[in-house]
């Protein structure tokens, strides 16, 4: 069991030595470079940064264009939704008007039929029926049906 930590410690130590050797080699190489080589390295890095900046700028412009297109799509969808909502309201209003007209017509027909039934059962309207308390007791809604008054 003590061998496992020793192996891990040994691997870690070997890795640290490899990194140290690599850094020393890079440092020696850096010491041997001439000023012209350093200028070239800096120039290459500057070019790489400029290239990366240009790529990022192009990517930002592309994303901005996509954003403008999405905004336009959203605007068109909102306009379409508003038109559909208005059309739906108009249709609903028309249906309500038609239903109301049908109900009024139907209610009018019902009232007319009730009047005819009332009058035919009473033998028509006369002073005898209008001033007869018994007739009014049997036909409580006669005033409403015939003249629109509550009795």
C-alpha positions as a printed Julia matrix, in Angstrom:
151×3 Matrix{Float64}:
    0.0    0.0     0.0
    2.93   2.36    0.58
    4.14   1.64   -2.98
    1.11   3.44   -4.57
    1.86   6.83   -3.0
    5.56   6.35   -3.86
    4.67   5.68   -7.52
    2.42   8.76   -7.66
    5.1   10.88   -5.97
    7.71   9.56   -8.4
    5.49  10.38  -11.43
    4.82  13.89  -10.11
    8.54  14.45   -9.5
    9.39  13.2   -13.01
    6.73  15.53  -14.56
    8.12  18.49  -12.63
   11.64  17.68  -13.86
   10.4   17.43  -17.48
    8.7   20.83  -17.23
   11.83  22.34  -15.66
   14.04  20.95  -18.43
   11.67  22.23  -21.12
   11.64  25.74  -19.59
   15.43  25.76  -19.36
   15.7   24.76  -23.03
   13.28  27.52  -24.06
   15.22  30.0   -21.95
   18.53  28.96  -23.57
   16.95  29.25  -27.01
   15.62  32.69  -26.14
   19.12  33.76  -25.03
   20.59  32.69  -28.39
   18.06  34.69  -30.49
   19.24  37.76  -32.31
   17.37  41.09  -32.19
   16.15  40.42  -35.75
   14.68  37.08  -34.66
   12.91  38.8   -31.73
   11.5   41.43  -34.1
   10.22  38.66  -36.38
    8.61  36.8   -33.46
    6.9   40.01  -32.28
    5.81  40.81  -35.86
    4.37  37.29  -36.28
    2.46  37.62  -33.01
    1.15  41.06  -34.03
   -0.02  39.65  -37.38
   -1.7   36.76  -35.62
   -3.48  39.19  -33.28
   -4.57  41.38  -36.21
   -5.85  38.33  -38.07
   -7.74  37.18  -35.01
   -9.16  40.68  -34.49
  -10.3   40.81  -38.13
  -11.94  37.39  -37.8
  -13.68  38.46  -34.6
  -14.84  41.7   -36.23
  -16.26  39.74  -39.18
  -17.96  37.37  -36.75
  -19.48  40.3   -34.83
  -20.74  41.88  -38.08
  -22.28  38.56  -39.1
  -23.99  38.21  -35.73
  -25.25  41.8   -35.92
  -26.73  41.08  -39.36
  -28.42  37.95  -37.98
  -29.77  40.04  -35.11
  -31.19  42.63  -37.54
  -32.83  39.83  -39.54
  -34.35  38.34  -36.38
  -35.62  41.76  -35.31
  -37.26  42.17  -38.72
  -38.83  38.7   -38.43
  -40.16  39.56  -34.97
  -41.57  42.84  -36.28
  -43.3   41.01  -39.15
  -44.7   38.39  -36.77
  -46.02  41.1   -34.45
  -47.7   42.85  -37.38
  -49.19  39.56  -38.58
  -50.37  38.72  -35.06
  -51.99  42.16  -34.69
  -53.8   41.77  -38.03
  -55.01  38.3   -37.03
  -56.17  39.61  -33.66
  -58.12  42.44  -35.31
  -59.63  40.04  -37.86
  -60.58  37.68  -35.06
  -62.23  40.52  -33.13
  -64.18  41.6   -36.23
  -65.32  38.02  -36.83
  -66.33  37.64  -33.19
  -68.21  40.94  -33.3
  -70.01  39.91  -36.5
  -70.93  36.56  -34.99
  -72.24  38.28  -31.85
  -74.28  40.69  -33.98
  -75.71  37.83  -36.01
  -76.5   35.85  -32.86
  -78.17  38.91  -31.33
  -80.19  39.51  -34.5
  -81.2   35.85  -34.59
  -82.14  35.95  -30.91
  -84.15  39.17  -31.37
  -85.89  37.69  -34.39
  -86.52  34.47  -32.53
  -87.67  36.32  -29.39
  -89.93  38.5   -31.54
  -91.44  35.44  -33.14
  -91.95  33.84  -29.73
  -93.63  37.0   -28.41
  -95.82  37.2   -31.51
  -96.86  33.57  -31.09
  -97.63  34.21  -27.41
  -99.76  37.23  -28.36
 -101.67  35.22  -30.94
 -102.24  32.41  -28.45
 -103.34  34.88  -25.78
 -105.72  36.68  -28.08
 -107.14  33.57  -29.67
 -107.83  32.01  -26.24
 -109.51  35.19  -25.02
 -111.51  35.75  -28.17
 -109.56  38.92  -29.0
 -109.14  42.19  -27.1
 -112.23  43.96  -25.91
 -113.38  46.06  -22.97
 -114.58  42.88  -21.39
 -111.13  41.27  -21.42
 -109.08  44.41  -20.69
 -111.12  45.41  -17.64
 -111.77  41.89  -16.38
 -109.77  41.12  -13.2
 -110.18  37.37  -13.61
 -108.84  37.52  -17.17
 -105.82  39.55  -15.96
 -105.2   37.06  -13.14
 -105.16  34.23  -15.69
 -102.99  36.22  -18.15
 -100.47  38.04  -15.95
  -98.04  38.77  -18.81
 -100.69  40.16  -21.21
  -99.71  43.83  -20.68
  -96.03  43.0   -21.29
  -96.77  40.91  -24.39
  -99.22  43.33  -25.98
  -97.82  46.73  -25.0
  -94.47  46.12  -23.31
  -95.71  47.09  -19.81
  -95.17  45.05  -16.72
  -98.51  44.14  -15.17
